[in-house]
Amino acid sequence: MPDRCLVNTGEGFLVASPELCFFQMAGELPLARLIELGYELCGTYSSPAGGISAEAPGSSSKTTYNVEPLTDKKKLAAFAFQMSGRHGVKRACRALQYIADSSGSPMETVLAILLVMPFRLGGYGFPLPEMNRRVDPKVLAMKGSGKRFYKCDLLWPDFAVAAEYDSSLFHSDSKSIADDSIRRGNLALSGVDVVTVTDKQVFGEAEFDKTARQLALKLGRRIQIRDSDFTIRRRELRELLL
């Protein structure tokens, strides 16, 4: 076993490191759930046992936010390299293709997975976004806003396009709605085109398809699905994650 794959808790027992945990679960979880686990290990939230499916849609009562990431994609990849030849390593490496660092919530993770998974697995084949990347808007845009920078949930910097998950849980009051509008305006003035994605759009299959196609146009991509089983696989992926 690689060095430091077991962590001493200081309380008389050892636990698997995040990297070892990911590798072990590569032999246990469906691919999409393994990817979901990777996002969480590399993200800034901690979801309850069983994932978001254990909660009501949009609920955050059991999820902890703004925590330090347990690992990152680079460390997961390095560990997989050390485990070369062992059972599960191919599946772990396959999952790593679709994982990004710094997701801020379970629903940001779900949104990213639904977009980046390839058509043959029920996704839309988007390039991997950067999660919660800092954007420094122009001074003019920030004047009077009280903020020095923003973070975009999903950002494709080469295209200056961002997708923002707008949870009804956190953005239902008039002040939050107004703040979000100002945020989108400031980012637009700074050259970032923001697409807001709501609970209704994520949980509605037809609505999400429209949103994905809207984003694809902004990224200069055409969604051309030739796989006759795509609808079935998309539904299977959504049921697994949602």
Sine and cosine of phi, psi and omega as CSV:
sin_phi,cos_phi,sin_psi,cos_psi,sin_omega,cos_omega
0.00,0.00,0.58,-0.82,0.03,-1.00
-0.88,0.47,0.39,-0.92,0.05,-1.00
-0.88,0.47,0.51,-0.86,0.12,-0.99
0.86,0.50,0.47,0.89,0.05,-1.00
-1.00,0.07,-0.20,0.98,0.14,-0.99
-0.90,-0.44,0.69,-0.72,-0.09,-1.00
-0.95,-0.32,0.78,-0.62,0.04,-1.00
-0.99,0.15,0.88,-0.47,-0.03,-1.00
-0.98,0.22,-0.20,0.98,-0.06,-1.00
0.99,0.17,0.09,1.00,-0.03,-1.00
-0.86,-0.50,0.42,0.91,0.10,-1.00
1.00,-0.04,0.12,0.99,0.06,-1.00
-0.52,-0.86,0.28,-0.96,-0.02,-1.00
-0.95,-0.32,0.50,-0.87,0.11,-0.99
-0.81,-0.59,0.40,-0.92,0.05,-1.00
-0.92,0.40,0.66,-0.75,0.10,-1.00
-0.92,0.40,0.31,-0.95,0.05,-1.00
-0.83,0.56,-0.61,0.79,-0.01,-1.00
-0.91,0.41,-0.69,0.72,0.02,-1.00
-0.92,0.40,-0.64,0.77,0.03,-1.00
-0.85,0.53,-0.73,0.68,0.00,-1.00
-0.87,0.50,-0.69,0.72,-0.02,-1.00
-0.91,0.41,-0.68,0.74,0.03,-1.00
-0.88,0.48,-0.68,0.73,-0.06,-1.00
-0.96,0.29,-0.24,0.97,0.06,-1.00
-0.88,0.48,-0.43,0.90,0.03,-1.00
-1.00,-0.05,-0.01,1.00,-0.10,-1.00
-0.89,-0.46,-0.59,0.81,-0.16,-0.99
-0.99,-0.12,0.47,-0.88,0.23,-0.97
-0.86,0.51,0.44,-0.90,-0.11,-0.99
-0.81,0.59,-0.72,0.70,-0.04,-1.00
-0.89,0.46,-0.62,0.78,0.02,-1.00
-0.95,0.31,-0.53,0.85,0.09,-1.00
-0.91,0.41,-0.66,0.75,0.06,-1.00
-0.89,0.46,-0.68,0.73,0.04,-1.00
-0.86,0.51,-0.68,0.73,0.05,-1.00
-0.88,0.47,-0.67,0.74,0.02,-1.00
-0.86,0.50,-0.67,0.74,0.04,-1.00
-0.87,0.49,-0.67,0.74,-0.03,-1.00
-0.93,0.38,-0.69,0.72,0.01,-1.00
-0.88,0.47,-0.54,0.84,-0.02,-1.00
-0.99,-0.12,0.09,1.00,-0.08,-1.00
-0.96,-0.27,-0.11,-0.99,-0.07,-1.00
-0.92,-0.40,0.54,0.84,0.05,-1.00
-0.62,-0.78,0.29,-0.96,0.07,-1.00
-0.72,-0.69,0.91,-0.42,-0.05,-1.00
-1.00,-0.06,0.32,-0.95,-0.02,-1.00
-0.94,0.35,0.29,-0.96,0.07,-1.00
-0.83,0.56,0.74,-0.67,-0.03,-1.00
0.99,-0.14,-0.14,0.99,0.05,-1.00
0.98,0.22,-0.18,-0.98,-0.09,-1.00
-0.93,0.37,-0.30,0.95,0.02,-1.00
-0.91,0.42,-0.28,0.96,0.03,-1.00
-0.99,0.17,-0.14,0.99,-0.04,-1.00
-0.91,-0.42,0.31,-0.95,0.14,-0.99
-0.93,0.37,0.52,-0.85,0.02,-1.00
-0.78,0.62,0.79,-0.61,0.03,-1.00
0.99,0.11,-0.12,0.99,-0.03,-1.00
-0.97,0.25,0.57,-0.82,0.04,-1.00
-0.78,-0.63,0.24,0.97,-0.14,-0.99
-0.90,0.45,-0.39,0.92,-0.04,-1.00
-0.93,-0.38,0.01,1.00,-0.02,-1.00
-0.99,-0.15,0.70,-0.71,0.05,-1.00
-0.98,-0.18,0.75,-0.67,-0.06,-1.00
-0.92,-0.38,0.24,-0.97,0.08,-1.00
0.85,0.52,0.70,0.72,0.09,-1.00
-0.97,-0.24,0.31,-0.95,0.03,-1.00
-0.95,0.30,0.68,-0.73,0.07,-1.00
-0.85,0.52,0.61,-0.79,0.01,-1.00
-0.98,0.21,-0.44,0.90,0.01,-1.00
-0.33,-0.94,-0.22,-0.98,0.10,-0.99
-0.56,-0.83,0.17,-0.99,-0.09,-1.00
-0.88,0.48,-0.60,0.80,-0.01,-1.00
-0.89,0.46,-0.66,0.75,0.01,-1.00
-0.94,0.35,-0.62,0.78,0.04,-1.00
-0.89,0.45,-0.66,0.75,0.00,-1.00
-0.92,0.40,-0.64,0.76,0.01,-1.00
-0.90,0.43,-0.62,0.78,0.02,-1.00
-0.92,0.39,-0.67,0.74,0.03,-1.00
-0.87,0.49,-0.61,0.79,0.03,-1.00
-0.89,0.45,-0.65,0.76,0.02,-1.00
-0.91,0.41,-0.46,0.89,-0.03,-1.00
-1.00,-0.07,0.24,0.97,-0.05,-1.00
-0.75,0.66,0.73,-0.68,0.03,-1.00
1.00,-0.05,-0.22,0.97,-0.02,-1.00
-1.00,0.01,0.36,-0.93,0.00,-1.00
-0.87,0.50,0.76,-0.65,0.05,-1.00
0.98,-0.19,-0.26,0.97,-0.11,-0.99
-0.93,0.37,-0.60,0.80,0.01,-1.00
-0.90,0.44,-0.65,0.76,0.00,-1.00
-0.92,0.38,-0.64,0.77,0.04,-1.00
-0.89,0.46,-0.70,0.72,0.01,-1.00
-0.92,0.40,-0.59,0.81,0.05,-1.00
-0.89,0.45,-0.68,0.73,0.01,-1.00
-0.90,0.43,-0.60,0.80,-0.06,-1.00
-0.88,0.48,-0.40,0.92,0.03,-1.00
-0.87,0.50,-0.46,0.89,-0.15,-0.99
-0.93,-0.37,0.26,0.97,-0.05,-1.00
-0.95,-0.31,0.68,-0.73,0.08,-1.00
-0.83,-0.55,0.50,-0.87,0.06,-1.00
-0.96,0.27,0.37,-0.93,0.27,-0.96
0.96,0.29,0.44,0.90,0.14,-0.99
-0.89,0.45,0.63,-0.78,-0.09,-1.00
-0.98,-0.18,-0.10,0.99,-0.03,-1.00
-0.27,-0.96,0.33,-0.94,0.06,-1.00
-0.84,0.53,-0.61,0.79,-0.05,-1.00
-0.97,0.26,-0.51,0.86,0.14,-0.99
-0.88,0.47,-0.65,0.76,0.04,-1.00
-0.88,0.47,-0.75,0.67,0.00,-1.00
-0.86,0.50,-0.70,0.72,0.01,-1.00
-0.85,0.52,-0.72,0.70,0.00,-1.00
-0.89,0.45,-0.71,0.71,-0.04,-1.00
-0.90,0.44,-0.70,0.72,0.00,-1.00
-0.87,0.50,-0.52,0.86,-0.02,-1.00
-1.00,0.09,-0.61,0.79,-0.16,-0.99
-1.00,-0.05,-0.36,0.93,0.03,-1.00
-0.87,0.50,0.60,-0.80,-0.02,-1.00
-0.93,0.36,0.31,-0.95,-0.02,-1.00
-0.81,0.59,-0.66,0.75,-0.09,-1.00
-0.91,0.42,-0.26,0.97,0.03,-1.00
-0.93,-0.37,0.17,0.99,0.09,-1.00
0.99,-0.11,0.06,1.00,0.04,-1.00
-0.99,-0.14,-0.22,-0.97,-0.07,-1.00
-0.92,-0.40,0.11,0.99,0.14,-0.99
0.92,0.38,0.47,0.89,0.02,-1.00
-0.95,0.31,0.44,-0.90,0.17,-0.99
-0.91,0.42,0.44,-0.90,-0.05,-1.00
-0.92,0.40,0.80,-0.60,0.03,-1.00
-0.99,0.11,0.20,-0.98,0.22,-0.98
-1.00,-0.08,0.72,-0.70,-0.11,-0.99
-0.99,-0.16,0.78,-0.63,0.05,-1.00
0.79,0.61,0.68,0.74,0.06,-1.00
-0.97,0.24,0.65,-0.76,0.02,-1.00
-0.95,0.33,0.73,-0.68,0.09,-1.00
-0.86,-0.51,0.81,-0.58,0.03,-1.00
-0.98,-0.18,0.99,-0.12,-0.03,-1.00
-0.92,0.40,0.28,-0.96,0.02,-1.00
-0.90,0.43,0.47,-0.88,-0.04,-1.00
-0.84,0.55,-0.65,0.76,-0.02,-1.00
-0.87,0.49,-0.66,0.75,-0.03,-1.00
-0.93,0.38,-0.53,0.85,-0.09,-1.00
-1.00,0.03,-0.19,0.98,-0.07,-1.00
-0.84,0.55,0.85,-0.53,0.04,-1.00
0.99,0.13,-0.03,1.00,-0.03,-1.00
-1.00,0.08,-0.36,0.93,-0.02,-1.00
0.98,0.18,0.07,1.00,0.00,-1.00
-0.89,-0.46,0.56,-0.83,0.03,-1.00
-0.99,-0.13,-0.39,0.92,0.02,-1.00
-0.35,-0.94,0.26,-0.97,0.09,-1.00
-0.84,-0.54,0.29,-0.96,0.18,-0.98
-0.85,-0.53,0.74,-0.67,0.01,-1.00
-0.99,-0.13,0.72,-0.70,-0.04,-1.00
-0.82,0.57,-0.84,0.54,0.08,-1.00
-0.80,-0.59,0.80,-0.60,-0.04,-1.00
-0.73,-0.68,0.74,-0.67,0.15,-0.99
-0.95,-0.30,1.00,0.02,-0.17,-0.99
-0.88,0.48,-0.52,0.85,0.00,-1.00
-0.91,0.41,-0.36,0.93,-0.02,-1.00
-0.93,-0.38,-0.06,1.00,-0.05,-1.00
0.81,0.59,0.69,0.72,0.01,-1.00
-0.83,-0.56,0.69,-0.73,0.00,-1.00
-0.77,-0.64,0.53,-0.85,0.15,-0.99
-0.90,-0.43,0.79,-0.61,-0.03,-1.00
-0.90,-0.43,0.84,-0.54,0.07,-1.00
-0.98,0.17,0.85,-0.53,-0.08,-1.00
-0.94,-0.34,1.00,-0.01,-0.04,-1.00
-0.97,0.26,0.73,-0.68,0.06,-1.00
-0.91,0.42,-0.34,0.94,-0.02,-1.00
-0.92,0.40,-0.62,0.78,-0.10,-1.00
-0.96,-0.26,-0.23,0.97,-0.15,-0.99
-0.80,-0.60,0.63,0.78,-0.08,-1.00
-0.99,-0.13,-0.32,0.95,-0.03,-1.00
-1.00,0.03,0.30,-0.96,-0.11,-0.99
-0.89,0.46,-0.60,0.80,0.00,-1.00
-0.90,0.43,-0.70,0.72,0.01,-1.00
-0.89,0.45,-0.66,0.75,0.03,-1.00
-0.89,0.46,-0.68,0.74,0.01,-1.00
-0.92,0.40,-0.67,0.74,0.02,-1.00
-0.88,0.47,-0.66,0.75,0.01,-1.00
-0.90,0.43,-0.62,0.79,0.02,-1.00
-0.90,0.43,-0.68,0.73,0.04,-1.00
-0.90,0.44,-0.67,0.75,0.01,-1.00
-0.85,0.52,-0.76,0.65,0.00,-1.00
-0.88,0.47,-0.63,0.78,0.01,-1.00
-0.90,0.43,-0.70,0.71,0.01,-1.00
-0.90,0.43,-0.64,0.77,0.04,-1.00
-0.92,0.39,-0.62,0.79,0.03,-1.00
-0.90,0.44,-0.65,0.76,0.04,-1.00
-0.90,0.44,-0.40,0.92,0.01,-1.00
-1.00,-0.09,0.13,0.99,0.10,-0.99
1.00,-0.04,0.15,0.99,0.01,-1.00
-0.97,-0.23,0.87,-0.50,0.01,-1.00
-1.00,0.06,0.90,-0.44,-0.10,-1.00
-0.97,-0.26,0.77,-0.64,0.12,-0.99
-0.94,-0.35,0.86,-0.51,0.01,-1.00
-1.00,0.02,0.73,-0.68,-0.01,-1.00
-0.88,-0.48,0.85,-0.52,-0.07,-1.00
-0.99,-0.14,0.15,-0.99,0.09,-1.00
-0.81,0.58,-0.71,0.70,-0.05,-1.00
-0.86,0.51,-0.63,0.78,-0.02,-1.00
-0.95,0.30,-0.58,0.82,0.00,-1.00
-0.95,0.31,-0.72,0.69,-0.10,-0.99
-0.99,0.14,-0.25,0.97,0.06,-1.00
-1.00,-0.10,0.88,-0.47,-0.09,-1.00
-0.87,0.50,-0.73,0.68,-0.01,-1.00
-0.92,0.39,-0.65,0.76,0.01,-1.00
-0.91,0.42,-0.62,0.79,0.01,-1.00
-0.92,0.38,-0.60,0.80,0.04,-1.00
-0.86,0.50,-0.69,0.72,0.03,-1.00
-0.88,0.47,-0.67,0.74,-0.01,-1.00
-0.90,0.44,-0.69,0.72,0.01,-1.00
-0.88,0.48,-0.65,0.76,0.00,-1.00
-0.93,0.35,-0.59,0.81,0.07,-1.00
-0.89,0.46,-0.71,0.70,0.03,-1.00
-0.90,0.44,-0.65,0.76,-0.02,-1.00
-0.86,0.51,-0.66,0.75,0.03,-1.00
-0.88,0.48,-0.65,0.76,-0.01,-1.00
-0.93,0.36,-0.43,0.90,0.03,-1.00
-1.00,-0.03,0.11,0.99,0.03,-1.00
0.94,0.33,0.48,0.88,-0.04,-1.00
-0.90,-0.43,0.50,-0.87,0.10,-1.00
-0.92,-0.39,0.79,-0.61,0.02,-1.00
-1.00,0.06,0.97,-0.24,0.01,-1.00
-0.88,-0.48,0.98,-0.18,-0.08,-1.00
-0.99,-0.10,0.91,-0.41,-0.01,-1.00
-0.97,-0.23,-0.15,0.99,-0.02,-1.00
-0.99,0.14,0.89,-0.46,-0.04,-1.00
-0.92,0.40,-0.33,0.94,-0.01,-1.00
-1.00,-0.06,0.13,0.99,-0.09,-1.00
-0.84,0.54,-0.71,0.70,-0.05,-1.00
-0.86,0.51,-0.66,0.75,0.01,-1.00
-0.91,0.42,-0.71,0.70,-0.04,-1.00
-0.93,0.36,-0.58,0.81,0.07,-1.00
-0.89,0.46,-0.67,0.74,0.01,-1.00
-0.92,0.40,-0.64,0.77,0.03,-1.00
-0.89,0.45,-0.68,0.74,0.02,-1.00
-0.90,0.44,-0.69,0.72,-0.02,-1.00
-0.91,0.42,-0.66,0.75,0.01,-1.00
-0.91,0.41,-0.56,0.83,0.01,-1.00
-0.93,0.38,-0.65,0.76,-0.09,-1.00
-1.00,0.00,-0.52,0.86,-0.11,-0.99
-0.96,-0.29,0.00,0.00,0.00,0.00
